[in-house]
Amino acid sequence: HPSSDPAAILSLSLLELTKQLREGSLCPEEVFYSYMQKTLAVHKNLNCCTEILLESFDQLKRVDSNKEGLLYGIPVSIKDNVSYKNYDCTCGVIVNLNQPAKKDSVIVEVLKKQGAIPFVKTNLPQALLK
């Protein structure tokens, strides 16, 4: 979306972002790609993403069917300790690799039901396990 201003989109509060998405002054694609661009830039410096959730691109195409959701069109990242169907939930531990979740966790189900678009999984410190 070359005509959109990613910096302006990223500066909006959640309240203002959801308002503009509902009103139609922003479209979910503009918001999604602005957040994806920023995420990839941050990842380049911090190595914070574990995976891009490829289903998010399909979900983006269907998001208009859920305009009534509280989080309509909002991209969200999912921490690696939260189950997302068909993706590993490693909790930052190598022994949990190659064991994809069989279903979404409740929080992911609720986010999707409310119109949010989970688009990346992010890592977490191993110290979180203590």
Backbone as XML, in Angstrom:
<?xml version="1.0"?>
<chain id="A" units="angstrom">
  <residue number="1" name="HIS">
    <atom name="N" x="0.833" y="-1.187" z="0.000"/>
    <atom name="CA" x="0.000" y="0.000" z="0.000"/>
    <atom name="C" x="0.876" y="1.249" z="0.000"/>
  </residue>
  <residue number="2" name="PRO">
    <atom name="N" x="1.382" y="1.591" z="-1.161"/>
    <atom name="CA" x="2.292" y="2.735" z="-1.237"/>
    <atom name="C" x="1.655" y="4.061" z="-0.840"/>
  </residue>
  <residue number="3" name="SER">
    <atom name="N" x="0.332" y="4.163" z="-0.906"/>
    <atom name="CA" x="-0.313" y="5.433" z="-0.572"/>
    <atom name="C" x="-0.510" y="5.622" z="0.928"/>
  </residue>
  <residue number="4" name="SER">
    <atom name="N" x="-0.382" y="4.558" z="1.705"/>
    <atom name="CA" x="-0.593" y="4.685" z="3.151"/>
    <atom name="C" x="0.679" y="5.183" z="3.837"/>
  </residue>
  <residue number="5" name="ASP">
    <atom name="N" x="0.495" y="5.723" z="5.022"/>
    <atom name="CA" x="1.603" y="6.246" z="5.819"/>
    <atom name="C" x="1.807" y="5.333" z="7.027"/>
  </residue>
  <residue number="6" name="PRO">
    <atom name="N" x="2.747" y="4.371" z="6.926"/>
    <atom name="CA" x="2.949" y="3.423" z="8.029"/>
    <atom name="C" x="3.240" y="4.097" z="9.365"/>
  </residue>
  <residue number="7" name="ALA">
    <atom name="N" x="4.007" y="5.170" z="9.359"/>
    <atom name="CA" x="4.342" y="5.846" z="10.621"/>
    <atom name="C" x="3.089" y="6.393" z="11.295"/>
  </residue>
  <residue number="8" name="ALA">
    <atom name="N" x="2.183" y="6.947" z="10.509"/>
    <atom name="CA" x="0.940" y="7.483" z="11.067"/>
    <atom name="C" x="0.079" y="6.354" z="11.619"/>
  </residue>
  <residue number="9" name="ILE">
    <atom name="N" x="0.016" y="5.237" z="10.910"/>
    <atom name="CA" x="-0.765" y="4.089" z="11.371"/>
    <atom name="C" x="-0.185" y="3.539" z="12.667"/>
  </residue>
  <residue number="10" name="LEU">
    <atom name="N" x="1.128" y="3.393" z="12.717"/>
    <atom name="CA" x="1.781" y="2.827" z="13.896"/>
    <atom name="C" x="1.700" y="3.746" z="15.118"/>
  </residue>
  <residue number="11" name="SER">
    <atom name="N" x="1.473" y="5.017" z="14.896"/>
    <atom name="CA" x="1.392" y="5.957" z="16.022"/>
    <atom name="C" x="0.008" y="5.981" z="16.669"/>
  </residue>
  <residue number="12" name="LEU">
    <atom name="N" x="-0.977" y="5.339" z="16.045"/>
    <atom name="CA" x="-2.338" y="5.351" z="16.578"/>
    <atom name="C" x="-2.460" y="4.440" z="17.793"/>
  </residue>
  <residue number="13" name="SER">
    <atom name="N" x="-3.262" y="4.874" z="18.747"/>
    <atom name="CA" x="-3.580" y="4.016" z="19.889"/>
    <atom name="C" x="-4.507" y="2.910" z="19.407"/>
  </residue>
  <residue number="14" name="LEU">
    <atom name="N" x="-4.648" y="1.869" z="20.202"/>
    <atom name="CA" x="-5.547" y="0.776" z="19.845"/>
    <atom name="C" x="-6.969" y="1.291" z="19.648"/>
  </residue>
  <residue number="15" name="LEU">
    <atom name="N" x="-7.408" y="2.175" z="20.519"/>
    <atom name="CA" x="-8.753" y="2.738" z="20.429"/>
    <atom name="C" x="-8.949" y="3.489" z="19.108"/>
  </residue>
  <residue number="16" name="GLU">
    <atom name="N" x="-7.992" y="4.334" z="18.767"/>
    <atom name="CA" x="-8.092" y="5.111" z="17.537"/>
    <atom name="C" x="-7.961" y="4.209" z="16.307"/>
  </residue>
  <residue number="17" name="LEU">
    <atom name="N" x="-7.103" y="3.216" z="16.380"/>
    <atom name="CA" x="-6.917" y="2.288" z="15.263"/>
    <atom name="C" x="-8.198" y="1.508" z="14.987"/>
  </residue>
  <residue number="18" name="THR">
    <atom name="N" x="-8.823" y="0.975" z="16.036"/>
    <atom name="CA" x="-10.065" y="0.226" z="15.836"/>
    <atom name="C" x="-11.177" y="1.147" z="15.329"/>
  </residue>
  <residue number="19" name="LYS">
    <atom name="N" x="-11.209" y="2.352" z="15.808"/>
    <atom name="CA" x="-12.215" y="3.322" z="15.354"/>
    <atom name="C" x="-12.063" y="3.593" z="13.860"/>
  </residue>
  <residue number="20" name="GLN">
    <atom name="N" x="-10.838" y="3.846" z="13.418"/>
    <atom name="CA" x="-10.613" y="4.154" z="12.001"/>
    <atom name="C" x="-10.861" y="2.934" z="11.111"/>
  </residue>
  <residue number="21" name="LEU">
    <atom name="N" x="-10.568" y="1.745" z="11.603"/>
    <atom name="CA" x="-10.861" y="0.536" z="10.840"/>
    <atom name="C" x="-12.373" y="0.351" z="10.689"/>
  </residue>
  <residue number="22" name="ARG">
    <atom name="N" x="-13.116" y="0.554" z="11.752"/>
    <atom name="CA" x="-14.581" y="0.413" z="11.703"/>
    <atom name="C" x="-15.217" y="1.453" z="10.780"/>
  </residue>
  <residue number="23" name="GLU">
    <atom name="N" x="-14.703" y="2.678" z="10.853"/>
    <atom name="CA" x="-15.254" y="3.755" z="10.024"/>
    <atom name="C" x="-14.871" y="3.603" z="8.555"/>
  </residue>
  <residue number="24" name="GLY">
    <atom name="N" x="-13.813" y="2.846" z="8.295"/>
    <atom name="CA" x="-13.364" y="2.666" z="6.922"/>
    <atom name="C" x="-12.337" y="3.678" z="6.457"/>
  </residue>
  <residue number="25" name="SER">
    <atom name="N" x="-11.881" y="4.561" z="7.357"/>
    <atom name="CA" x="-10.837" y="5.515" z="6.951"/>
    <atom name="C" x="-9.480" y="4.818" z="6.828"/>
  </residue>
  <residue number="26" name="LEU">
    <atom name="N" x="-9.365" y="3.638" z="7.426"/>
    <atom name="CA" x="-8.210" y="2.758" z="7.218"/>
    <atom name="C" x="-8.751" y="1.397" z="6.809"/>
  </residue>
  <residue number="27" name="CYS">
    <atom name="N" x="-8.002" y="0.711" z="5.954"/>
    <atom name="CA" x="-8.419" y="-0.647" z="5.613"/>
    <atom name="C" x="-7.479" y="-1.636" z="6.312"/>
  </residue>
  <residue number="28" name="PRO">
    <atom name="N" x="-7.965" y="-2.844" z="6.607"/>
    <atom name="CA" x="-7.141" y="-3.828" z="7.308"/>
    <atom name="C" x="-5.816" y="-4.124" z="6.603"/>
  </residue>
  <residue number="29" name="GLU">
    <atom name="N" x="-5.800" y="-4.072" z="5.275"/>
    <atom name="CA" x="-4.568" y="-4.346" z="4.536"/>
    <atom name="C" x="-3.492" y="-3.303" z="4.840"/>
  </residue>
  <residue number="30" name="GLU">
    <atom name="N" x="-3.889" y="-2.032" z="4.894"/>
    <atom name="CA" x="-2.936" y="-0.966" z="5.213"/>
    <atom name="C" x="-2.320" y="-1.190" z="6.588"/>
  </residue>
  <residue number="31" name="VAL">
    <atom name="N" x="-3.168" y="-1.513" z="7.543"/>
    <atom name="CA" x="-2.718" y="-1.717" z="8.924"/>
    <atom name="C" x="-1.819" y="-2.949" z="9.001"/>
  </residue>
  <residue number="32" name="PHE">
    <atom name="N" x="-2.269" y="-4.054" z="8.402"/>
    <atom name="CA" x="-1.520" y="-5.305" z="8.428"/>
    <atom name="C" x="-0.111" y="-5.114" z="7.852"/>
  </residue>
  <residue number="33" name="TYR">
    <atom name="N" x="-0.013" y="-4.527" z="6.667"/>
    <atom name="CA" x="1.290" y="-4.386" z="6.031"/>
    <atom name="C" x="2.170" y="-3.356" z="6.736"/>
  </residue>
  <residue number="34" name="SER">
    <atom name="N" x="1.575" y="-2.362" z="7.373"/>
    <atom name="CA" x="2.367" y="-1.414" z="8.176"/>
    <atom name="C" x="2.989" y="-2.124" z="9.370"/>
  </residue>
  <residue number="35" name="TYR">
    <atom name="N" x="2.184" y="-2.945" z="10.037"/>
    <atom name="CA" x="2.696" y="-3.692" z="11.183"/>
    <atom name="C" x="3.707" y="-4.754" z="10.754"/>
  </residue>
  <residue number="36" name="MET">
    <atom name="N" x="3.465" y="-5.402" z="9.632"/>
    <atom name="CA" x="4.412" y="-6.408" z="9.140"/>
    <atom name="C" x="5.753" y="-5.752" z="8.805"/>
  </residue>
  <residue number="37" name="GLN">
    <atom name="N" x="5.710" y="-4.609" z="8.142"/>
    <atom name="CA" x="6.937" y="-3.890" z="7.790"/>
    <atom name="C" x="7.729" y="-3.514" z="9.049"/>
  </residue>
  <residue number="38" name="LYS">
    <atom name="N" x="7.053" y="-2.975" z="10.042"/>
    <atom name="CA" x="7.716" y="-2.586" z="11.292"/>
    <atom name="C" x="8.267" y="-3.804" z="12.025"/>
  </residue>
  <residue number="39" name="THR">
    <atom name="N" x="7.492" y="-4.885" z="12.046"/>
    <atom name="CA" x="7.920" y="-6.109" z="12.716"/>
    <atom name="C" x="9.196" y="-6.653" z="12.090"/>
  </residue>
  <residue number="40" name="LEU">
    <atom name="N" x="9.245" y="-6.689" z="10.771"/>
    <atom name="CA" x="10.438" y="-7.208" z="10.096"/>
    <atom name="C" x="11.653" y="-6.312" z="10.329"/>
  </residue>
  <residue number="41" name="ALA">
    <atom name="N" x="11.442" y="-5.004" z="10.403"/>
    <atom name="CA" x="12.542" y="-4.082" z="10.693"/>
    <atom name="C" x="13.074" y="-4.292" z="12.108"/>
  </residue>
  <residue number="42" name="VAL">
    <atom name="N" x="12.176" y="-4.460" z="13.066"/>
    <atom name="CA" x="12.579" y="-4.703" z="14.451"/>
    <atom name="C" x="13.266" y="-6.063" z="14.561"/>
  </residue>
  <residue number="43" name="HIS">
    <atom name="N" x="12.718" y="-7.057" z="13.876"/>
    <atom name="CA" x="13.301" y="-8.410" z="13.905"/>
    <atom name="C" x="14.737" y="-8.404" z="13.375"/>
  </residue>
  <residue number="44" name="LYS">
    <atom name="N" x="14.975" y="-7.601" z="12.379"/>
    <atom name="CA" x="16.325" y="-7.527" z="11.806"/>
    <atom name="C" x="17.353" y="-7.133" z="12.873"/>
  </residue>
  <residue number="45" name="ASN">
    <atom name="N" x="16.957" y="-6.281" z="13.802"/>
    <atom name="CA" x="17.860" y="-5.822" z="14.862"/>
    <atom name="C" x="17.824" y="-6.687" z="16.118"/>
  </residue>
  <residue number="46" name="LEU">
    <atom name="N" x="16.662" y="-7.253" z="16.436"/>
    <atom name="CA" x="16.501" y="-7.950" z="17.717"/>
    <atom name="C" x="16.332" y="-9.460" z="17.616"/>
  </residue>
  <residue number="47" name="ASN">
    <atom name="N" x="16.091" y="-9.971" z="16.412"/>
    <atom name="CA" x="15.856" y="-11.409" z="16.224"/>
    <atom name="C" x="14.743" y="-11.898" z="17.154"/>
  </residue>
  <residue number="48" name="CYS">
    <atom name="N" x="13.608" y="-11.200" z="17.107"/>
    <atom name="CA" x="12.529" y="-11.464" z="18.065"/>
    <atom name="C" x="11.417" y="-12.362" z="17.543"/>
  </residue>
  <residue number="49" name="CYS">
    <atom name="N" x="11.355" y="-12.590" z="16.249"/>
    <atom name="CA" x="10.281" y="-13.415" z="15.680"/>
    <atom name="C" x="10.758" y="-14.843" z="15.478"/>
  </residue>
  <residue number="50" name="THR">
    <atom name="N" x="9.893" y="-15.788" z="15.795"/>
    <atom name="CA" x="10.227" y="-17.189" z="15.556"/>
    <atom name="C" x="9.598" y="-17.677" z="14.261"/>
  </residue>
  <residue number="51" name="GLU">
    <atom name="N" x="8.430" y="-17.143" z="13.901"/>
    <atom name="CA" x="7.757" y="-17.562" z="12.673"/>
    <atom name="C" x="6.781" y="-16.494" z="12.218"/>
  </residue>
  <residue number="52" name="ILE">
    <atom name="N" x="6.583" y="-16.436" z="10.906"/>
    <atom name="CA" x="5.484" y="-15.664" z="10.345"/>
    <atom name="C" x="4.329" y="-16.636" z="10.176"/>
  </residue>
  <residue number="53" name="LEU">
    <atom name="N" x="3.171" y="-16.271" z="10.664"/>
    <atom name="CA" x="1.991" y="-17.129" z="10.576"/>
    <atom name="C" x="1.361" y="-16.922" z="9.198"/>
  </residue>
  <residue number="54" name="LEU">
    <atom name="N" x="1.653" y="-17.826" z="8.291"/>
    <atom name="CA" x="1.246" y="-17.665" z="6.900"/>
    <atom name="C" x="-0.270" y="-17.610" z="6.728"/>
  </residue>
  <residue number="55" name="GLU">
    <atom name="N" x="-1.023" y="-18.209" z="7.657"/>
    <atom name="CA" x="-2.482" y="-18.148" z="7.587"/>
    <atom name="C" x="-2.984" y="-16.716" z="7.702"/>
  </residue>
  <residue number="56" name="SER">
    <atom name="N" x="-2.155" y="-15.837" z="8.258"/>
    <atom name="CA" x="-2.596" y="-14.456" z="8.455"/>
    <atom name="C" x="-2.942" y="-13.786" z="7.128"/>
  </residue>
  <residue number="57" name="PHE">
    <atom name="N" x="-2.272" y="-14.176" z="6.049"/>
    <atom name="CA" x="-2.575" y="-13.587" z="4.750"/>
    <atom name="C" x="-3.965" y="-14.019" z="4.269"/>
  </residue>
  <residue number="58" name="ASP">
    <atom name="N" x="-4.332" y="-15.276" z="4.522"/>
    <atom name="CA" x="-5.679" y="-15.748" z="4.198"/>
    <atom name="C" x="-6.709" y="-15.108" z="5.118"/>
  </residue>
  <residue number="59" name="GLN">
    <atom name="N" x="-6.363" y="-15.001" z="6.388"/>
    <atom name="CA" x="-7.274" y="-14.391" z="7.354"/>
    <atom name="C" x="-7.541" y="-12.933" z="6.988"/>
  </residue>
  <residue number="60" name="LEU">
    <atom name="N" x="-6.526" y="-12.249" z="6.483"/>
    <atom name="CA" x="-6.671" y="-10.858" z="6.066"/>
    <atom name="C" x="-7.717" y="-10.733" z="4.961"/>
  </residue>
  <residue number="61" name="LYS">
    <atom name="N" x="-7.749" y="-11.697" z="4.055"/>
    <atom name="CA" x="-8.726" y="-11.672" z="2.957"/>
    <atom name="C" x="-10.151" y="-11.865" z="3.464"/>
  </residue>
  <residue number="62" name="ARG">
    <atom name="N" x="-10.310" y="-12.582" z="4.587"/>
    <atom name="CA" x="-11.644" y="-12.890" z="5.125"/>
    <atom name="C" x="-12.057" y="-11.975" z="6.280"/>
  </residue>
  <residue number="63" name="VAL">
    <atom name="N" x="-11.223" y="-11.063" z="6.692"/>
    <atom name="CA" x="-11.470" y="-10.278" z="7.903"/>
    <atom name="C" x="-12.734" y="-9.428" z="7.807"/>
  </residue>
  <residue number="64" name="ASP">
    <atom name="N" x="-13.121" y="-9.014" z="6.620"/>
    <atom name="CA" x="-14.311" y="-8.171" z="6.488"/>
    <atom name="C" x="-15.592" y="-8.873" z="6.916"/>
  </residue>
  <residue number="65" name="SER">
    <atom name="N" x="-15.546" y="-10.197" z="7.015"/>
    <atom name="CA" x="-16.730" y="-10.930" z="7.470"/>
    <atom name="C" x="-16.920" y="-10.800" z="8.984"/>
  </residue>
  <residue number="66" name="ASN">
    <atom name="N" x="-15.981" y="-10.153" z="9.663"/>
    <atom name="CA" x="-16.054" y="-10.027" z="11.116"/>
    <atom name="C" x="-15.853" y="-8.576" z="11.560"/>
  </residue>
  <residue number="67" name="LYS">
    <atom name="N" x="-16.567" y="-7.655" z="10.915"/>
    <atom name="CA" x="-16.426" y="-6.234" z="11.252"/>
    <atom name="C" x="-16.964" y="-5.888" z="12.634"/>
  </residue>
  <residue number="68" name="GLU">
    <atom name="N" x="-17.763" y="-6.756" z="13.203"/>
    <atom name="CA" x="-18.356" y="-6.494" z="14.517"/>
    <atom name="C" x="-17.422" y="-6.864" z="15.669"/>
  </residue>
  <residue number="69" name="GLY">
    <atom name="N" x="-16.328" y="-7.571" z="15.378"/>
    <atom name="CA" x="-15.397" y="-7.968" z="16.428"/>
    <atom name="C" x="-14.723" y="-6.762" z="17.067"/>
  </residue>
  <residue number="70" name="LEU">
    <atom name="N" x="-14.433" y="-6.852" z="18.358"/>
    <atom name="CA" x="-13.797" y="-5.745" z="19.082"/>
    <atom name="C" x="-12.411" y="-5.402" z="18.537"/>
  </residue>
  <residue number="71" name="LEU">
    <atom name="N" x="-11.741" y="-6.379" z="17.925"/>
    <atom name="CA" x="-10.383" y="-6.172" z="17.424"/>
    <atom name="C" x="-10.319" y="-6.291" z="15.897"/>
  </residue>
  <residue number="72" name="TYR">
    <atom name="N" x="-11.398" y="-5.930" z="15.234"/>
    <atom name="CA" x="-11.497" y="-6.041" z="13.783"/>
    <atom name="C" x="-10.268" y="-5.458" z="13.075"/>
  </residue>
  <residue number="73" name="GLY">
    <atom name="N" x="-9.543" y="-6.334" z="12.371"/>
    <atom name="CA" x="-8.416" y="-5.905" z="11.551"/>
    <atom name="C" x="-7.131" y="-5.591" z="12.282"/>
  </residue>
  <residue number="74" name="ILE">
    <atom name="N" x="-7.054" y="-5.858" z="13.565"/>
    <atom name="CA" x="-5.856" y="-5.532" z="14.356"/>
    <atom name="C" x="-4.841" y="-6.675" z="14.270"/>
  </residue>
  <residue number="75" name="PRO">
    <atom name="N" x="-3.634" y="-6.416" z="13.748"/>
    <atom name="CA" x="-2.594" y="-7.457" z="13.736"/>
    <atom name="C" x="-2.040" y="-7.651" z="15.147"/>
  </residue>
  <residue number="76" name="VAL">
    <atom name="N" x="-1.828" y="-8.900" z="15.543"/>
    <atom name="CA" x="-1.275" y="-9.183" z="16.861"/>
    <atom name="C" x="-0.174" y="-10.229" z="16.743"/>
  </residue>
  <residue number="77" name="SER">
    <atom name="N" x="0.806" y="-10.114" z="17.612"/>
    <atom name="CA" x="1.850" y="-11.139" z="17.686"/>
    <atom name="C" x="1.477" y="-12.100" z="18.810"/>
  </residue>
  <residue number="78" name="ILE">
    <atom name="N" x="1.935" y="-13.329" z="18.662"/>
    <atom name="CA" x="1.646" y="-14.379" z="19.634"/>
    <atom name="C" x="2.976" y="-14.854" z="20.215"/>
  </residue>
  <residue number="79" name="LYS">
    <atom name="N" x="3.097" y="-14.851" z="21.516"/>
    <atom name="CA" x="4.316" y="-15.351" z="22.154"/>
    <atom name="C" x="4.461" y="-16.854" z="21.922"/>
  </residue>
  <residue number="80" name="ASP">
    <atom name="N" x="5.675" y="-17.328" z="21.932"/>
    <atom name="CA" x="5.971" y="-18.725" z="21.605"/>
    <atom name="C" x="5.501" y="-19.710" z="22.674"/>
  </residue>
  <residue number="81" name="ASN">
    <atom name="N" x="4.965" y="-19.223" z="23.770"/>
    <atom name="CA" x="4.409" y="-20.136" z="24.780"/>
    <atom name="C" x="2.891" y="-20.281" z="24.638"/>
  </residue>
  <residue number="82" name="VAL">
    <atom name="N" x="2.328" y="-19.692" z="23.591"/>
    <atom name="CA" x="0.898" y="-19.759" z="23.320"/>
    <atom name="C" x="0.670" y="-20.671" z="22.119"/>
  </residue>
  <residue number="83" name="SER">
    <atom name="N" x="-0.200" y="-21.652" z="22.267"/>
    <atom name="CA" x="-0.450" y="-22.623" z="21.194"/>
    <atom name="C" x="-1.189" y="-21.993" z="20.027"/>
  </residue>
  <residue number="84" name="TYR">
    <atom name="N" x="-0.662" y="-22.242" z="18.831"/>
    <atom name="CA" x="-1.275" y="-21.813" z="17.581"/>
    <atom name="C" x="-1.254" y="-23.032" z="16.665"/>
  </residue>
  <residue number="85" name="LYS">
    <atom name="N" x="-2.430" y="-23.452" z="16.235"/>
    <atom name="CA" x="-2.581" y="-24.694" z="15.485"/>
    <atom name="C" x="-1.561" y="-24.816" z="14.346"/>
  </residue>
  <residue number="86" name="ASN">
    <atom name="N" x="-0.933" y="-25.988" z="14.296"/>
    <atom name="CA" x="0.044" y="-26.370" z="13.268"/>
    <atom name="C" x="1.403" y="-25.685" z="13.401"/>
  </residue>
  <residue number="87" name="TYR">
    <atom name="N" x="1.625" y="-24.990" z="14.504"/>
    <atom name="CA" x="2.923" y="-24.361" z="14.757"/>
    <atom name="C" x="3.459" y="-24.854" z="16.097"/>
  </residue>
  <residue number="88" name="ASP">
    <atom name="N" x="4.790" y="-24.932" z="16.187"/>
    <atom name="CA" x="5.415" y="-25.338" z="17.441"/>
    <atom name="C" x="5.129" y="-24.330" z="18.544"/>
  </residue>
  <residue number="89" name="CYS">
    <atom name="N" x="5.030" y="-24.836" z="19.737"/>
    <atom name="CA" x="4.884" y="-24.023" z="20.948"/>
    <atom name="C" x="6.067" y="-24.421" z="21.826"/>
  </residue>
  <residue number="90" name="THR">
    <atom name="N" x="7.233" y="-23.853" z="21.547"/>
    <atom name="CA" x="8.472" y="-24.352" z="22.146"/>
    <atom name="C" x="8.748" y="-23.833" z="23.547"/>
  </residue>
  <residue number="91" name="CYS">
    <atom name="N" x="8.172" y="-22.714" z="23.911"/>
    <atom name="CA" x="8.498" y="-22.052" z="25.191"/>
    <atom name="C" x="9.996" y="-21.763" z="25.274"/>
  </residue>
  <residue number="92" name="GLY">
    <atom name="N" x="10.633" y="-21.627" z="24.129"/>
    <atom name="CA" x="12.052" y="-21.317" z="24.094"/>
    <atom name="C" x="12.969" y="-22.485" z="24.390"/>
  </residue>
  <residue number="93" name="VAL">
    <atom name="N" x="12.438" y="-23.705" z="24.357"/>
    <atom name="CA" x="13.215" y="-24.899" z="24.686"/>
    <atom name="C" x="13.287" y="-25.806" z="23.457"/>
  </residue>
  <residue number="94" name="ILE">
    <atom name="N" x="14.482" y="-26.211" z="23.095"/>
    <atom name="CA" x="14.702" y="-26.978" z="21.875"/>
    <atom name="C" x="13.994" y="-28.341" z="21.853"/>
  </residue>
  <residue number="95" name="VAL">
    <atom name="N" x="13.802" y="-28.954" z="23.014"/>
    <atom name="CA" x="13.146" y="-30.270" z="23.038"/>
    <atom name="C" x="11.685" y="-30.195" z="22.581"/>
  </residue>
  <residue number="96" name="ASN">
    <atom name="N" x="11.115" y="-28.989" z="22.536"/>
    <atom name="CA" x="9.733" y="-28.821" z="22.091"/>
    <atom name="C" x="9.598" y="-28.547" z="20.593"/>
  </residue>
  <residue number="97" name="LEU">
    <atom name="N" x="10.717" y="-28.583" z="19.869"/>
    <atom name="CA" x="10.660" y="-28.363" z="18.423"/>
    <atom name="C" x="9.983" y="-29.532" z="17.716"/>
  </residue>
  <residue number="98" name="ASN">
    <atom name="N" x="9.430" y="-29.242" z="16.560"/>
    <atom name="CA" x="8.805" y="-30.246" z="15.695"/>
    <atom name="C" x="7.659" y="-30.987" z="16.378"/>
  </residue>
  <residue number="99" name="GLN">
    <atom name="N" x="6.920" y="-30.267" z="17.216"/>
    <atom name="CA" x="5.724" y="-30.805" z="17.859"/>
    <atom name="C" x="4.605" y="-29.772" z="17.729"/>
  </residue>
  <residue number="100" name="PRO">
    <atom name="N" x="4.100" y="-29.595" z="16.514"/>
    <atom name="CA" x="3.094" y="-28.545" z="16.304"/>
    <atom name="C" x="1.831" y="-28.760" z="17.136"/>
  </residue>
  <residue number="101" name="ALA">
    <atom name="N" x="1.259" y="-27.650" z="17.556"/>
    <atom name="CA" x="0.024" y="-27.702" z="18.352"/>
    <atom name="C" x="-1.113" y="-28.269" z="17.508"/>
  </residue>
  <residue number="102" name="LYS">
    <atom name="N" x="-1.954" y="-29.045" z="18.129"/>
    <atom name="CA" x="-3.088" y="-29.659" z="17.437"/>
    <atom name="C" x="-4.264" y="-28.695" z="17.303"/>
  </residue>
  <residue number="103" name="LYS">
    <atom name="N" x="-4.299" y="-27.680" z="18.178"/>
    <atom name="CA" x="-5.367" y="-26.695" z="18.090"/>
    <atom name="C" x="-4.890" y="-25.365" z="18.664"/>
  </residue>
  <residue number="104" name="ASP">
    <atom name="N" x="-5.642" y="-24.324" z="18.387"/>
    <atom name="CA" x="-5.335" y="-23.004" z="18.931"/>
    <atom name="C" x="-5.640" y="-22.968" z="20.419"/>
  </residue>
  <residue number="105" name="SER">
    <atom name="N" x="-4.864" y="-22.183" z="21.156"/>
    <atom name="CA" x="-5.170" y="-21.957" z="22.566"/>
    <atom name="C" x="-6.435" y="-21.095" z="22.653"/>
  </residue>
  <residue number="106" name="VAL">
    <atom name="N" x="-7.009" y="-21.033" z="23.817"/>
    <atom name="CA" x="-8.222" y="-20.252" z="24.021"/>
    <atom name="C" x="-7.986" y="-18.778" z="23.672"/>
  </residue>
  <residue number="107" name="ILE">
    <atom name="N" x="-6.837" y="-18.235" z="24.066"/>
    <atom name="CA" x="-6.574" y="-16.818" z="23.789"/>
    <atom name="C" x="-6.515" y="-16.558" z="22.281"/>
  </residue>
  <residue number="108" name="VAL">
    <atom name="N" x="-5.936" y="-17.476" z="21.521"/>
    <atom name="CA" x="-5.883" y="-17.320" z="20.063"/>
    <atom name="C" x="-7.290" y="-17.419" z="19.480"/>
  </residue>
  <residue number="109" name="GLU">
    <atom name="N" x="-8.082" y="-18.348" z="19.972"/>
    <atom name="CA" x="-9.471" y="-18.476" z="19.507"/>
    <atom name="C" x="-10.245" y="-17.184" z="19.743"/>
  </residue>
  <residue number="110" name="VAL">
    <atom name="N" x="-10.092" y="-16.607" z="20.934"/>
    <atom name="CA" x="-10.801" y="-15.373" z="21.273"/>
    <atom name="C" x="-10.312" y="-14.218" z="20.390"/>
  </residue>
  <residue number="111" name="LEU">
    <atom name="N" x="-9.006" y="-14.104" z="20.218"/>
    <atom name="CA" x="-8.468" y="-13.041" z="19.364"/>
    <atom name="C" x="-9.039" y="-13.126" z="17.947"/>
  </residue>
  <residue number="112" name="LYS">
    <atom name="N" x="-9.028" y="-14.317" z="17.384"/>
    <atom name="CA" x="-9.561" y="-14.503" z="16.030"/>
    <atom name="C" x="-11.056" y="-14.203" z="15.973"/>
  </residue>
  <residue number="113" name="LYS">
    <atom name="N" x="-11.791" y="-14.673" z="16.979"/>
    <atom name="CA" x="-13.238" y="-14.452" z="17.013"/>
    <atom name="C" x="-13.559" y="-12.961" z="17.075"/>
  </residue>
  <residue number="114" name="GLN">
    <atom name="N" x="-12.703" y="-12.192" z="17.720"/>
    <atom name="CA" x="-12.907" y="-10.752" z="17.835"/>
    <atom name="C" x="-12.330" y="-9.970" z="16.648"/>
  </residue>
  <residue number="115" name="GLY">
    <atom name="N" x="-11.840" y="-10.685" z="15.625"/>
    <atom name="CA" x="-11.395" y="-10.024" z="14.403"/>
    <atom name="C" x="-9.922" y="-9.694" z="14.326"/>
  </residue>
  <residue number="116" name="ALA">
    <atom name="N" x="-9.159" y="-10.038" z="15.363"/>
    <atom name="CA" x="-7.710" y="-9.799" z="15.335"/>
    <atom name="C" x="-7.046" y="-10.752" z="14.338"/>
  </residue>
  <residue number="117" name="ILE">
    <atom name="N" x="-5.892" y="-10.362" z="13.858"/>
    <atom name="CA" x="-5.151" y="-11.180" z="12.897"/>
    <atom name="C" x="-3.783" y="-11.517" z="13.482"/>
  </residue>
  <residue number="118" name="PRO">
    <atom name="N" x="-3.649" y="-12.694" z="14.109"/>
    <atom name="CA" x="-2.318" y="-13.110" z="14.566"/>
    <atom name="C" x="-1.416" y="-13.285" z="13.343"/>
  </residue>
  <residue number="119" name="PHE">
    <atom name="N" x="-0.253" y="-12.613" z="13.341"/>
    <atom name="CA" x="0.574" y="-12.654" z="12.142"/>
    <atom name="C" x="2.004" y="-13.132" z="12.358"/>
  </residue>
  <residue number="120" name="VAL">
    <atom name="N" x="2.502" y="-13.106" z="13.580"/>
    <atom name="CA" x="3.836" y="-13.642" z="13.872"/>
    <atom name="C" x="3.841" y="-14.276" z="15.255"/>
  </residue>
  <residue number="121" name="LYS">
    <atom name="N" x="4.777" y="-15.200" z="15.430"/>
    <atom name="CA" x="5.073" y="-15.719" z="16.765"/>
    <atom name="C" x="6.389" y="-15.081" z="17.181"/>
  </residue>
  <residue number="122" name="THR">
    <atom name="N" x="6.477" y="-14.720" z="18.457"/>
    <atom name="CA" x="7.691" y="-14.075" z="18.954"/>
    <atom name="C" x="8.309" y="-14.905" z="20.066"/>
  </residue>
  <residue number="123" name="ASN">
    <atom name="N" x="9.621" y="-14.789" z="20.187"/>
    <atom name="CA" x="10.328" y="-15.602" z="21.170"/>
    <atom name="C" x="10.143" y="-15.056" z="22.579"/>
  </residue>
  <residue number="124" name="LEU">
    <atom name="N" x="10.647" y="-15.808" z="23.529"/>
    <atom name="CA" x="10.585" y="-15.408" z="24.923"/>
    <atom name="C" x="11.830" y="-15.923" z="25.624"/>
  </residue>
  <residue number="125" name="PRO">
    <atom name="N" x="12.180" y="-15.301" z="26.736"/>
    <atom name="CA" x="13.378" y="-15.744" z="27.443"/>
    <atom name="C" x="13.138" y="-17.070" z="28.151"/>
  </residue>
  <residue number="126" name="GLN">
    <atom name="N" x="14.173" y="-17.905" z="28.203"/>
    <atom name="CA" x="14.057" y="-19.165" z="28.907"/>
    <atom name="C" x="13.826" y="-18.949" z="30.396"/>
  </residue>
  <residue number="127" name="ALA">
    <atom name="N" x="14.241" y="-17.810" z="30.920"/>
    <atom name="CA" x="14.041" y="-17.506" z="32.331"/>
    <atom name="C" x="12.553" y="-17.420" z="32.679"/>
  </residue>
  <residue number="128" name="LEU">
    <atom name="N" x="11.703" y="-17.265" z="31.675"/>
    <atom name="CA" x="10.273" y="-17.229" z="31.907"/>
    <atom name="C" x="9.777" y="-18.547" z="32.492"/>
  </residue>
  <residue number="129" name="LEU">
    <atom name="N" x="10.521" y="-19.613" z="32.294"/>
    <atom name="CA" x="10.109" y="-20.929" z="32.761"/>
    <atom name="C" x="10.210" y="-21.095" z="34.264"/>
  </residue>
  <residue number="130" name="LYS">
    <atom name="N" x="10.924" y="-20.217" z="34.931"/>
    <atom name="CA" x="11.107" y="-20.354" z="36.380"/>
    <atom name="C" x="9.891" y="-19.905" z="37.140"/>
  </residue>
</chain>
